[in-house]
Amino acid sequence: MEIYSGALALLSTFLVAVLGIGSQIWFTHKTKKVDSISPLLVILLAFNCGAFVFHSLVIKDLTFLLCQIPWIIFGGIFFYQFIKYRSKNIKIDRQQSQNIYTKNLEIKLYFPETIHLKKSPSKKGGENA
């Protein structure tokens, strides 16, 4: 029975890590964007891998350790892509925000705001009371 549970663990690791994370890695590689990926997800993935490796070493279970190898490999690639493509996107966002600021400044120079709001008379002892 233990062989079946070990085989099931290896199969589920293959399906989730290789097909799930692998497809995300391929998509990120093609688009070079990580805008929709939360930094919390990347951090939790790293902590999860570390916790399971530690657990497998403490209980001396080779199946647990083998199940973590794909997670460590794909998690490392995923983390590398997150850092690499996030820094590029931050530079682009800063440049775009600078362009937007410059355009707004030009609009204000051409069309200065001349609208002044008048104070409404107060009902309690104001000028008209």
Backbone as a chain_set.jsonl record, in Angstrom:
{"seq": "MEIYSGALALLSTFLVAVLGIGSQIWFTHKTKKVDSISPLLVILLAFNCGAFVFHSLVIKDLTFLLCQIPWIIFGGIFFYQFIKYRSKNIKIDRQQSQNIYTKNLEIKLYFPETIHLKKSPSKKGGENA", "coords": {"N": [[0.822, -1.206, 0.0], [2.013, 1.177, 0.664], [3.67, 1.673, -1.479], [1.866, 2.371, -3.473], [0.835, 4.786, -2.46], [3.153, 6.33, -2.491], [3.678, 6.332, -5.245], [1.408, 7.66, -6.128], [1.845, 10.149, -4.923], [4.162, 10.98, -6.291], [3.126, 11.085, -8.9], [1.122, 13.072, -8.638], [2.745, 15.218, -7.956], [4.189, 15.478, -10.317], [2.116, 16.185, -12.086], [1.113, 18.617, -11.001], [3.411, 20.261, -10.47], [5.101, 20.067, -12.787], [3.349, 20.254, -15.057], [1.563, 22.315, -14.24], [3.081, 24.543, -12.983], [5.097, 24.532, -14.855], [3.787, 25.222, -17.26], [3.072, 27.836, -16.61], [5.603, 28.968, -16.376], [6.474, 28.76, -19.022], [4.583, 30.418, -20.292], [5.186, 32.875, -19.062], [7.764, 33.181, -20.01], [7.287, 33.528, -22.751], [5.666, 35.873, -22.851], [7.029, 37.682, -21.283], [6.149, 39.024, -19.033], [5.122, 39.638, -15.716], [3.024, 40.735, -14.408], [0.57, 39.888, -13.346], [1.228, 38.197, -11.316], [1.509, 37.577, -7.946], [3.788, 38.849, -5.528], [3.666, 37.671, -3.047], [2.826, 35.061, -3.6], [5.13, 33.97, -4.794], [6.936, 34.104, -2.661], [5.644, 32.466, -0.763], [5.709, 30.044, -2.148], [8.46, 29.479, -2.113], [8.876, 29.204, 0.692], [7.19, 27.016, 1.15], [8.443, 24.953, -0.308], [10.878, 24.805, 1.092], [9.96, 24.055, 3.652], [8.815, 21.519, 3.173], [11.065, 20.084, 2.271], [12.657, 20.172, 4.571], [10.923, 18.778, 6.296], [10.868, 16.251, 5.023], [13.512, 15.47, 5.383], [13.658, 15.307, 8.167], [11.815, 13.254, 8.833], [12.929, 11.317, 7.364], [12.087, 10.422, 4.777], [12.192, 9.293, 1.625], [10.468, 9.538, -0.544], [9.007, 11.917, -0.119], [11.124, 13.707, -0.369], [11.915, 13.286, -3.031], [9.628, 14.195, -4.28], [9.852, 16.893, -3.921], [11.895, 17.794, -5.527], [11.175, 18.537, -8.299], [9.609, 20.795, -7.613], [11.489, 22.476, -6.424], [13.245, 22.946, -8.56], [11.537, 24.046, -10.624], [10.378, 26.065, -9.108], [12.614, 27.64, -8.561], [13.271, 28.522, -11.157], [10.934, 29.925, -11.722], [11.041, 31.917, -9.731], [13.367, 33.256, -10.568], [12.512, 34.228, -13.081], [10.47, 35.916, -12.181], [11.871, 37.9, -10.739], [13.57, 38.869, -12.774], [11.852, 39.76, -14.938], [10.118, 41.433, -13.577], [11.671, 43.588, -12.744], [12.243, 44.774, -15.2], [9.677, 45.573, -15.982], [9.11, 47.441, -13.992], [10.889, 49.496, -14.616], [9.848, 50.286, -17.088], [7.283, 51.13, -16.275], [7.974, 53.332, -14.669], [9.05, 55.028, -16.6], [6.808, 55.422, -18.236], [5.095, 56.679, -16.402], [6.525, 59.012, -15.982], [6.334, 60.155, -18.523], [3.564, 60.592, -18.623], [3.31, 62.438, -16.542], [4.786, 64.568, -17.624], [3.208, 65.182, -19.878], [0.84, 66.015, -18.625], [1.818, 68.275, -17.35], [2.442, 69.885, -19.542], [-0.114, 70.326, -20.575], [-1.244, 71.815, -18.494], [0.317, 74.088, -18.677], [-0.491, 75.188, -21.102], [-3.232, 75.479, -20.731], [-4.041, 77.064, -18.216], [-5.471, 76.792, -14.973], [-8.219, 78.716, -14.325], [-10.431, 78.906, -12.883], [-12.183, 79.978, -10.147], [-13.487, 79.196, -7.084], [-16.367, 80.473, -5.562], [-17.07, 81.624, -2.307], [-19.732, 80.316, -0.557], [-22.43, 82.0, 1.001], [-22.595, 81.82, 4.475], [-25.025, 80.337, 6.631], [-25.155, 80.808, 9.293], [-24.79, 83.564, 10.894], [-23.424, 84.923, 8.832], [-22.298, 87.032, 6.131], [-24.71, 87.886, 5.005], [-26.493, 87.734, 7.05]], "CA": [[0.0, 0.0, 0.0], [2.896, 2.34, 0.728], [4.179, 1.912, -2.835], [0.817, 3.086, -4.199], [0.761, 6.173, -1.988], [4.349, 6.999, -3.008], [3.483, 6.539, -6.683], [0.395, 8.708, -6.258], [2.492, 11.419, -4.57], [5.037, 11.352, -7.404], [2.277, 11.445, -10.036], [0.497, 14.376, -8.386], [3.812, 16.219, -8.051], [4.457, 15.685, -11.738], [0.998, 16.9, -12.706], [0.996, 19.992, -10.516], [4.652, 21.032, -10.625], [5.606, 20.11, -14.16], [2.347, 20.783, -15.977], [1.008, 23.573, -13.745], [4.1, 25.595, -12.904], [5.818, 24.534, -16.132], [3.039, 26.009, -18.245], [3.189, 29.242, -16.205], [6.963, 29.388, -16.73], [6.5, 28.929, -20.477], [3.784, 31.609, -20.599], [5.964, 34.035, -18.629], [8.898, 33.297, -20.931], [6.804, 34.067, -24.026], [5.131, 37.234, -22.725], [8.002, 38.5, -20.534], [5.383, 39.844, -18.095], [4.719, 39.003, -14.463], [2.135, 41.701, -13.768], [-0.539, 39.256, -12.643], [1.746, 37.271, -10.313], [1.707, 38.234, -6.662], [5.049, 38.528, -4.849], [3.352, 36.77, -1.94], [2.808, 33.707, -4.149], [6.507, 33.531, -4.991], [7.521, 33.908, -1.33], [5.027, 31.279, -0.167], [6.219, 28.877, -2.869], [9.797, 29.199, -1.584], [8.725, 28.676, 2.05], [6.578, 25.7, 1.047], [9.49, 24.006, -0.721], [11.811, 24.646, 2.208], [9.309, 23.32, 4.738], [8.677, 20.11, 2.814], [12.401, 19.47, 2.257], [13.008, 19.986, 5.977], [10.072, 17.703, 6.811], [11.304, 14.958, 4.473], [14.786, 15.113, 6.009], [13.409, 14.954, 9.564], [11.175, 11.931, 8.927], [13.741, 10.426, 6.52], [11.225, 9.835, 3.756], [12.761, 9.57, 0.31], [9.398, 9.923, -1.463], [8.779, 13.353, 0.071], [12.263, 14.438, -0.912], [11.828, 13.202, -4.492], [8.51, 15.033, -4.726], [10.217, 18.305, -3.833], [12.901, 18.148, -6.539], [10.593, 19.384, -9.358], [9.175, 22.075, -7.054], [12.675, 23.309, -6.225], [13.742, 23.342, -9.886], [10.597, 24.965, -11.268], [10.243, 27.232, -8.24], [13.787, 28.486, -8.797], [13.103, 29.164, -12.47], [9.823, 30.866, -11.57], [11.555, 33.04, -8.948], [14.292, 33.979, -11.441], [11.704, 34.976, -14.047], [9.748, 36.965, -11.467], [12.818, 38.986, -10.462], [14.085, 39.415, -14.037], [10.84, 40.483, -15.708], [9.508, 42.466, -12.74], [12.528, 44.778, -12.765], [12.045, 45.424, -16.499], [8.367, 46.219, -15.977], [9.173, 48.609, -13.118], [11.544, 50.56, -15.377], [8.892, 50.75, -18.092], [6.24, 51.869, -15.567], [8.516, 54.633, -14.266], [9.17, 55.855, -17.797], [5.462, 55.798, -18.647], [4.552, 57.657, -15.462], [7.215, 60.274, -16.248], [5.721, 60.711, -19.729], [2.233, 61.077, -18.261], [3.513, 63.659, -15.76], [5.213, 65.619, -18.552], [2.05, 65.572, -20.686], [-0.059, 66.79, -17.768], [2.447, 69.572, -17.127], [2.27, 70.663, -20.772], [-1.521, 70.723, -20.663], [-1.466, 72.881, -17.522], [0.956, 75.307, -19.153], [-1.312, 75.752, -22.166], [-4.561, 75.781, -20.216], [-3.971, 77.224, -16.755], [-6.773, 76.78, -14.31], [-8.636, 80.072, -13.946], [-11.719, 78.806, -12.207], [-12.095, 80.227, -8.718], [-14.751, 78.897, -6.424], [-16.841, 81.532, -4.676], [-17.551, 81.148, -1.025], [-21.175, 80.463, -0.399], [-22.702, 82.679, 2.277], [-22.953, 80.882, 5.541], [-26.345, 80.592, 7.194], [-25.02, 81.199, 10.696], [-24.112, 84.826, 11.138], [-22.533, 85.273, 7.742], [-22.392, 88.387, 5.614], [-26.094, 88.231, 4.698], [-27.354, 87.566, 8.213]], "C": [[0.863, 1.265, 0.0], [3.467, 2.676, -0.645], [3.147, 2.704, -3.638], [0.724, 4.547, -3.759], [1.981, 6.962, -2.452], [4.222, 7.295, -4.491], [2.456, 7.639, -6.933], [0.985, 10.087, -5.934], [3.399, 11.889, -5.704], [4.228, 11.784, -8.625], [1.637, 12.82, -9.831], [1.532, 15.496, -8.421], [4.123, 16.523, -9.501], [3.357, 16.524, -12.374], [0.95, 18.363, -12.281], [2.251, 20.802, -10.813], [5.051, 21.17, -12.084], [4.578, 20.722, -15.104], [1.806, 22.14, -15.528], [2.015, 24.705, -13.747], [4.869, 25.669, -14.214], [5.105, 25.344, -17.198], [3.08, 27.496, -17.907], [4.573, 29.791, -16.555], [7.054, 29.637, -18.231], [5.733, 30.187, -20.895], [4.547, 32.883, -20.227], [7.15, 34.26, -19.552], [8.457, 33.921, -22.258], [6.382, 35.529, -23.904], [6.099, 38.199, -22.047], [7.295, 39.461, -19.569], [5.009, 39.021, -16.868], [3.762, 39.908, -13.683], [1.061, 41.032, -12.92], [-0.079, 38.294, -11.551], [2.06, 38.049, -9.041], [3.074, 37.875, -6.085], [4.831, 37.582, -3.675], [3.333, 35.321, -2.409], [4.224, 33.165, -4.291], [7.173, 33.245, -3.647], [6.956, 32.655, -0.671], [5.48, 29.997, -0.85], [7.598, 28.488, -2.346], [9.716, 28.62, -0.17], [8.13, 27.271, 2.044], [7.619, 24.649, 0.675], [10.459, 23.746, 0.42], [11.224, 23.825, 3.34], [9.185, 21.838, 4.411], [10.021, 19.401, 2.715], [12.846, 19.198, 3.685], [12.218, 18.829, 6.58], [10.538, 16.336, 6.305], [12.646, 14.527, 5.053], [14.593, 14.685, 7.459], [12.809, 13.558, 9.669], [11.894, 10.881, 8.078], [12.883, 9.665, 5.509], [11.736, 10.261, 2.386], [11.692, 10.027, -0.681], [9.096, 11.415, -1.349], [9.897, 14.167, -0.553], [12.243, 14.423, -2.433], [10.703, 14.079, -5.038], [8.875, 16.514, -4.714], [11.22, 18.732, -4.893], [12.295, 18.959, -7.687], [10.145, 20.752, -8.845], [10.357, 23.015, -6.866], [13.186, 23.819, -7.566], [12.819, 24.378, -10.519], [10.351, 26.212, -10.421], [11.412, 28.191, -8.395], [13.699, 29.223, -10.118], [12.027, 30.242, -12.392], [10.27, 32.115, -10.815], [12.498, 33.894, -9.792], [13.524, 34.828, -12.46], [10.985, 36.14, -13.376], [10.659, 38.16, -11.21], [13.252, 39.657, -11.761], [13.047, 40.278, -14.746], [10.158, 41.566, -14.883], [10.358, 43.729, -12.776], [12.412, 45.504, -14.099], [10.728, 46.183, -16.52], [8.362, 47.455, -15.086], [9.821, 49.768, -13.852], [10.592, 51.139, -16.415], [7.799, 51.578, -17.425], [6.731, 53.244, -15.136], [8.612, 55.565, -15.462], [7.789, 56.319, -18.256], [4.867, 56.831, -17.697], [5.239, 59.006, -15.638], [6.629, 60.945, -17.486], [4.34, 61.282, -19.423], [2.358, 62.376, -17.472], [3.895, 64.817, -16.672], [4.039, 66.098, -19.399], [1.073, 66.398, -19.866], [0.504, 68.178, -17.509], [2.28, 70.465, -18.35], [0.834, 71.148, -20.91], [-1.796, 71.87, -19.697], [-0.812, 74.178, -17.97], [0.116, 75.978, -20.233], [-2.678, 76.197, -21.661], [-4.499, 75.933, -18.696], [-5.375, 77.268, -16.164], [-7.111, 78.192, -13.841], [-9.967, 80.055, -13.219], [-11.493, 79.003, -10.711], [-13.464, 79.955, -8.123], [-15.114, 80.046, -5.489], [-17.294, 80.9, -3.376], [-19.054, 81.334, -0.969], [-21.435, 81.126, 0.948], [-23.143, 81.664, 3.321], [-24.294, 81.284, 6.145], [-26.254, 81.074, 8.634], [-24.186, 82.473, 10.788], [-23.128, 85.222, 10.066], [-22.748, 86.704, 7.311], [-23.847, 88.808, 5.404], [-27.006, 88.157, 5.92], [-27.62, 88.846, 8.933]], "O": [[0.494, 2.284, -0.583], [3.722, 3.844, -0.94], [3.507, 3.604, -4.396], [0.555, 5.44, -4.59], [1.86, 8.144, -2.774], [4.606, 8.37, -4.951], [2.617, 8.452, -7.843], [0.66, 11.074, -6.594], [3.402, 13.073, -6.042], [4.597, 12.739, -9.308], [1.615, 13.638, -10.751], [1.231, 16.603, -8.867], [4.301, 17.681, -9.878], [3.638, 17.465, -13.117], [0.765, 19.247, -13.117], [2.165, 21.908, -11.348], [5.309, 22.276, -12.559], [4.911, 21.621, -15.876], [1.61, 23.027, -16.36], [1.828, 25.711, -14.431], [5.255, 26.757, -14.642], [5.743, 26.074, -17.957], [3.119, 28.333, -18.809], [4.701, 30.94, -16.978], [7.651, 30.624, -18.661], [6.191, 30.934, -21.76], [4.554, 33.853, -20.986], [7.503, 35.403, -19.844], [9.173, 34.747, -22.824], [6.712, 36.339, -24.771], [5.989, 39.412, -22.227], [7.774, 40.567, -19.32], [4.627, 37.856, -16.977], [3.701, 39.852, -12.455], [0.683, 41.563, -11.875], [-0.91, 37.639, -10.921], [2.781, 39.047, -9.065], [3.48, 36.715, -6.145], [5.708, 36.784, -3.345], [3.784, 34.436, -1.681], [4.482, 32.013, -3.942], [7.893, 32.256, -3.508], [7.703, 31.87, -0.087], [5.62, 28.965, -0.193], [7.879, 27.305, -2.155], [10.41, 27.651, 0.139], [8.525, 26.428, 2.848], [7.667, 23.577, 1.279], [10.821, 22.6, 0.685], [11.912, 22.988, 3.925], [9.421, 20.991, 5.272], [10.109, 18.219, 3.047], [13.354, 18.117, 3.983], [12.778, 17.996, 7.293], [10.595, 15.375, 7.073], [12.892, 13.33, 5.199], [15.293, 13.791, 7.934], [13.242, 12.761, 10.501], [11.519, 9.709, 8.073], [12.947, 8.44, 5.405], [11.713, 11.442, 2.038], [11.984, 10.825, -1.572], [8.947, 12.1, -2.361], [9.652, 15.192, -1.188], [12.525, 15.442, -3.063], [10.816, 14.637, -6.129], [8.262, 17.305, -5.43], [11.378, 19.928, -5.135], [12.856, 19.998, -8.033], [10.28, 21.754, -9.547], [10.245, 24.215, -7.118], [13.522, 24.996, -7.695], [13.264, 25.459, -10.906], [10.139, 27.297, -10.962], [11.232, 29.408, -8.366], [14.015, 30.41, -10.195], [12.191, 31.336, -12.931], [9.93, 33.234, -11.199], [12.437, 35.122, -9.738], [13.844, 35.997, -12.674], [10.901, 37.23, -13.942], [10.265, 39.303, -11.438], [13.295, 40.885, -11.839], [13.34, 41.415, -15.116], [9.66, 42.537, -15.453], [9.815, 44.832, -12.832], [12.475, 46.733, -14.132], [10.664, 47.307, -17.018], [7.675, 48.428, -15.397], [9.365, 50.906, -13.734], [10.54, 52.355, -16.599], [7.42, 52.625, -17.95], [5.988, 54.221, -15.226], [8.296, 56.751, -15.359], [7.618, 57.481, -18.624], [4.202, 57.766, -18.143], [4.602, 60.044, -15.461], [6.446, 62.162, -17.505], [3.99, 62.352, -19.921], [1.597, 63.315, -17.703], [3.386, 65.926, -16.513], [3.89, 67.3, -19.617], [0.531, 67.384, -20.365], [-0.246, 69.153, -17.453], [2.009, 71.658, -18.219], [0.605, 72.284, -21.326], [-2.513, 72.807, -20.049], [-1.323, 75.259, -17.679], [0.023, 77.205, -20.274], [-3.214, 77.201, -22.132], [-4.874, 75.012, -17.97], [-6.326, 77.728, -16.796], [-6.374, 78.787, -13.055], [-10.556, 81.108, -12.973], [-10.709, 78.285, -10.09], [-14.478, 80.444, -8.623], [-14.279, 80.529, -4.724], [-17.829, 79.792, -3.351], [-19.573, 82.4, -1.3], [-20.74, 80.846, 1.926], [-23.956, 80.778, 3.059], [-24.642, 82.465, 6.156], [-27.193, 81.69, 9.139], [-22.958, 82.403, 10.756], [-22.088, 85.805, 10.371], [-23.321, 87.501, 8.053], [-24.181, 89.975, 5.607], [-28.187, 88.491, 5.821], [-28.333, 88.853, 9.936]]}, "num_chains": 1, "name": "protein.A"}
